[in-house]
Amino acid sequence: KPNRYISTELTVRHLIISDQVSVGLEGDGFGNFAYFVDEKMIFNRFNTQFAFKWGFESERNLNLKGTAFFEVERDENHPFKVIHPFGEVEVLGTGFNVEVTETATIVMVDHGLVALRNKTGQEVLINPNESAIASNSEDLAMPDIVEKNVLSWKTGKFIFEDASIVNVIEDLNSYYKKDIKLAVGTDISQVPLLTATFENQTVEEAIEIIVLTCRLHADYREEGIVLSNK
């Protein structure tokens, strides 16, 4: 096969990348998708892209742009690597989340062990329920607290404790295939903080709780949902 990259986008339903390896795509109705590569599983968030070479099974290297959750079986002879603009992530059998933004790469480990490296060669090992950040800085960062909703885009479960409406909307937009936003001129300082748990609820059910708790009005439009306190 020619040694070239294939870039997959969410319009693709099924892609054969070699004679032995195929990638299947399934959607959950909310804009999140799962790619299956042999016995490895990759959950893609909406608008996430990745690229790899022919012969993916021998190299097991993947370039990522966006957010994805990987479930990878251990293979010491063929380490699985996620290449990102700020370095790489090497895996020895684990489940982990990678978010690549314009300014940093954030890795959170659900189970197993992951090595995160930056471009200077600095490395940190990430254990379950830990996260690490690589950026243009020479040093890697390991936050003391892992965000509760880092995997919500995949699981559909959200835990909010005294959360601002801005953070709530940002988290919900990562899961629901709706554009939820605040109306122009909304006084955020007058919106009560939200303490609630959502688990696999419809967007309408979640918005109803937010409206009642935060004393907001919801305007359902063709382009999305607009919240306001007017």
Salt bridges, closest charged atoms under 4 A:
ASP19 OD1 - LYS1 NZ 3.72
GLU57 OE2 - LYS40 NZ 3.18
GLU71 OE2 - HIS111 NE2 2.65
ASP75 OD2 - HIS78 ND1 3.16
GLU76 OE2 - ARG74 NH2 2.71
GLU88 OE2 - LYS81 NZ 3.81
GLU88 OE2 - ARG117 NH1 2.63
GLU90 OE1 - ARG117 NH2 2.57
ASP110 OD2 - HIS111 ND1 2.84
GLU123 OE1 - ARG117 NE 2.68
GLU161 OE1 - LYS148 NZ 3.74
ASP219 OD2 - ARG221 NE 2.74
